[in-house]
Amino acid sequence: MAASLSRNDARESFREDDYRAYLISRNSPPVVHPACGVRLKRWRVRLDRAVNATDRMLHRMIEALARSKTRRIQRELQLRGIRYAQRTDDDPSSTR
């Protein structure tokens, strides 16, 4: 900055030079590593996906158990002489 105030130098100095010198001499900002927050967010996403996958699997198992139990009850009723109207859309090939 002193060079810009004294015009006795043989070379001409400009404000841009002072600003460049300031940029070079200033302390660099601290490096911030957001690793902890990002890591927690990633783990949360993974946990949510695992919970959702487990939830879907359990729902499928419950539906399969309910269908098999219904079929078993229908067969038992038919063996005892009670005709139970069967649904045609309940077979496994129609759900694909």
Secondary structure by P-SEA (a helix, b strand, c coil): ccccccccccccccaaaaaaaaaaaccccccccaaaaaaaaaaaaaaaaaaaaaaaaaaaaaaaaaaaaaaaaaaaaaaacccccccccccccccc
